[in-house]
Amino acid sequence: MSPAVHDVVVVGAGPAGLCLAGELGRRGIDVVILERRGDAEPGTRAIGVHPPALAALEPSGATERILAAAARIPRGIARSSGRTIGEVRFDRIGSRFPFVAAVPQAVTEAALEATAPPPDRGSEVRGIAEVPGGAVLRVRASGCGARDTEMRARIVVVAAGASGRSLVLPRLGLHARDYTDRYLMTDLPHAPGQPEGTAVVTLDAAGVLESFPLPRGGRRLVAWDGAGGGRDAGTGAHRAERLRRAVAGRSGDAALAELVGTATAFGIRRSLLRRMRRGRLLAIGDAAHEVSPIGGQGMNLGLLDAATLAPALARWLRRDEGDSEAERELARWERDRLASARAAARLAGLNTALGRPRSPRAHAALCAAIGAAARGPGARLAARAYTMGFDRGAGRGGRCAR
Ligand SMILES: Cc1cc2nc3c(=O)[nH]c(=O)nc-3n(C[C@H](O)[C@H](O)[C@H](O)COP(=O)(O)OP(=O)(O)OC[C@H]3O[C@@H](n4cnc5c(N)ncnc54)[C@H](O)[C@@H]3O)c2cc1C
């Protein structure tokens, strides 16, 4: 007996895959999610959920769950040498959600999972072959030794993150660039004395220090650490000591520095697929575009990929013969998402450049330029850019009331 053909198989139960499966399920589409991990990823990566993503997730109920656990960030400030040199107000951009919601990524994923069909965990997709009318996936279930089984679908969406991108290569093409910048990061459970609801970016001639609110008075600290990429980051104790020194030296806040007990290191990459669709094979999320976390937009890009893809895909799957608009809608989706990913990658590249060390003279000039821009219309533009107000999915898959 030949296996059942699902309408859609989503590969990967990260935020992008869970969001897409939930949105398709709500529209009555038969969708299955395959996830190679046995359990949900516990680590905290993305903490910022931006207004367009909050709007897009609202109809499913995920936004309510996220907001119940989130710290709200209505403003951000840039500081240097103990002085505030600029401010951006996310609460003045006319969005329905006038703040960035900060929650650990695991909370966002749990909120999405509550509205999606349960993922088939422990199922690794090892290959995808396109066949007339759909695709055949080769799947290895954990505990089944080296035996692969086959699954068939009319559409396959790869949402398998950067590590699963190989499933769509070379079919969708890739443009990749490695950065040498390395960062240190820690999430503090408590950080008394920090400005409430305020993201603080400290520009320093030795490199940037970022400090973001977390739920229940916590704080995420990220500091530029060197130009060795993800390599040469030293032992855990060395990393924590370097982060303590960076916090104390750049912010002048010795008490905050003393709270740092551990630190992780990460490097950054920029990888953009040239296409996000070929026939019945699509890629979304980090599988399609990996941008530096120093813009804090990677997960949000994936959520907007998913939220805007679901209605277009549902229409395409149900199209009558001769409904060429369904095909055009998918083509528009691809164009818009590629453009949004390129814009996010450019912003992340700018942030990365602003956060590098520089000579005291160049640093003074940069601070003066930022101060001048923040006093004019630049502050409003920056607030929109940093909350993804220019993403082409803002106001479509999830409408941002303006
Ligand atoms: C330190 C750090 C901080 C960050 N901060 C932010 C932030 O503040 N804001 C933000 O927007 N983004 C941030 N990001 C980026 C964000 O974490 C990613 O963009 C996001 O996780 C991508 O989601 P995804 O669903 O596309 O992929 P992933 O989260 O990588 O999920 C992919 C899933 O697919 C599964 N998978 C992989 N291969 C297979 C296979 N062959 N078969 C079956 N399953 C498979 C994986 O196990 C995984 O569960 C940060 C990243 C880092 C590293």
PDBQT file of the ligand as one rigid body, heavy atoms in Angstrom, charges set to zero:
ROOT
HETATM    1  C1  LIG A 501      22.579  34.198  20.614  1.00  0.00    +0.000 C 
HETATM    2  C2  LIG A 501      21.412  34.383  19.711  1.00  0.00    +0.000 A 
HETATM    3  C3  LIG A 501      20.500  35.401  19.974  1.00  0.00    +0.000 A 
HETATM    4  C4  LIG A 501      19.427  35.612  19.121  1.00  0.00    +0.000 A 
HETATM    5  N1  LIG A 501      18.547  36.627  19.398  1.00  0.00    +0.000 NA
HETATM    6  C5  LIG A 501      17.514  36.871  18.562  1.00  0.00    +0.000 A 
HETATM    7  C6  LIG A 501      16.547  37.896  18.871  1.00  0.00    +0.000 A 
HETATM    8  O1  LIG A 501      16.594  38.567  19.896  1.00  0.00    +0.000 OA
HETATM    9  N2  LIG A 501      15.537  38.080  17.972  1.00  0.00    +0.000 N 
HETATM   10  C7  LIG A 501      15.384  37.310  16.855  1.00  0.00    +0.000 A 
HETATM   11  O2  LIG A 501      14.450  37.556  16.082  1.00  0.00    +0.000 OA
HETATM   12  N3  LIG A 501      16.277  36.331  16.556  1.00  0.00    +0.000 NA
HETATM   13  C8  LIG A 501      17.334  36.086  17.376  1.00  0.00    +0.000 A 
HETATM   14  N4  LIG A 501      18.185  35.038  17.109  1.00  0.00    +0.000 N 
HETATM   15  C9  LIG A 501      17.962  34.195  15.918  1.00  0.00    +0.000 C 
HETATM   16  C10 LIG A 501      16.919  33.088  16.171  1.00  0.00    +0.000 C 
HETATM   17  O3  LIG A 501      17.311  32.292  17.270  1.00  0.00    +0.000 OA
HETATM   18  C11 LIG A 501      16.771  32.246  14.915  1.00  0.00    +0.000 C 
HETATM   19  O4  LIG A 501      16.568  33.104  13.818  1.00  0.00    +0.000 OA
HETATM   20  C12 LIG A 501      15.573  31.271  15.021  1.00  0.00    +0.000 C 
HETATM   21  O5  LIG A 501      15.788  30.261  15.970  1.00  0.00    +0.000 OA
HETATM   22  C13 LIG A 501      15.341  30.595  13.666  1.00  0.00    +0.000 C 
HETATM   23  O6  LIG A 501      14.169  29.839  13.752  1.00  0.00    +0.000 OA
HETATM   24  P1  LIG A 501      13.900  28.657  12.721  1.00  0.00    +0.000 P 
HETATM   25  O7  LIG A 501      12.592  28.074  13.112  1.00  0.00    +0.000 OA
HETATM   26  O8  LIG A 501      14.078  29.156  11.336  1.00  0.00    +0.000 OA
HETATM   27  O9  LIG A 501      15.103  27.624  12.958  1.00  0.00    +0.000 OA
HETATM   28  P2  LIG A 501      15.581  26.852  14.268  1.00  0.00    +0.000 P 
HETATM   29  O10 LIG A 501      15.204  27.575  15.496  1.00  0.00    +0.000 OA
HETATM   30  O11 LIG A 501      17.017  26.547  14.047  1.00  0.00    +0.000 OA
HETATM   31  O12 LIG A 501      14.739  25.509  14.253  1.00  0.00    +0.000 OA
HETATM   32  C14 LIG A 501      14.988  24.520  13.267  1.00  0.00    +0.000 C 
HETATM   33  C15 LIG A 501      14.485  23.184  13.784  1.00  0.00    +0.000 C 
HETATM   34  O13 LIG A 501      14.641  22.216  12.732  1.00  0.00    +0.000 OA
HETATM   35  C16 LIG A 501      15.152  21.012  13.286  1.00  0.00    +0.000 C 
HETATM   36  N5  LIG A 501      15.844  20.285  12.205  1.00  0.00    +0.000 N 
HETATM   37  C17 LIG A 501      17.034  20.600  11.632  1.00  0.00    +0.000 A 
HETATM   38  N6  LIG A 501      17.335  19.712  10.659  1.00  0.00    +0.000 NA
HETATM   39  C18 LIG A 501      16.311  18.816  10.624  1.00  0.00    +0.000 A 
HETATM   40  C19 LIG A 501      16.044  17.669   9.827  1.00  0.00    +0.000 A 
HETATM   41  N7  LIG A 501      16.893  17.277   8.867  1.00  0.00    +0.000 N 
HETATM   42  N8  LIG A 501      14.909  16.959  10.067  1.00  0.00    +0.000 NA
HETATM   43  C20 LIG A 501      14.024  17.347  11.037  1.00  0.00    +0.000 A 
HETATM   44  N9  LIG A 501      14.221  18.439  11.829  1.00  0.00    +0.000 NA
HETATM   45  C21 LIG A 501      15.360  19.178  11.621  1.00  0.00    +0.000 A 
HETATM   46  C22 LIG A 501      16.081  21.481  14.393  1.00  0.00    +0.000 C 
HETATM   47  O14 LIG A 501      16.294  20.457  15.347  1.00  0.00    +0.000 OA
HETATM   48  C23 LIG A 501      15.309  22.683  14.962  1.00  0.00    +0.000 C 
HETATM   49  O15 LIG A 501      14.424  22.301  16.000  1.00  0.00    +0.000 OA
HETATM   50  C24 LIG A 501      19.261  34.801  17.960  1.00  0.00    +0.000 A 
HETATM   51  C25 LIG A 501      20.171  33.765  17.699  1.00  0.00    +0.000 A 
HETATM   52  C26 LIG A 501      21.234  33.561  18.573  1.00  0.00    +0.000 A 
HETATM   53  C27 LIG A 501      22.211  32.455  18.263  1.00  0.00    +0.000 C 
ENDROOT
TORSDOF 0
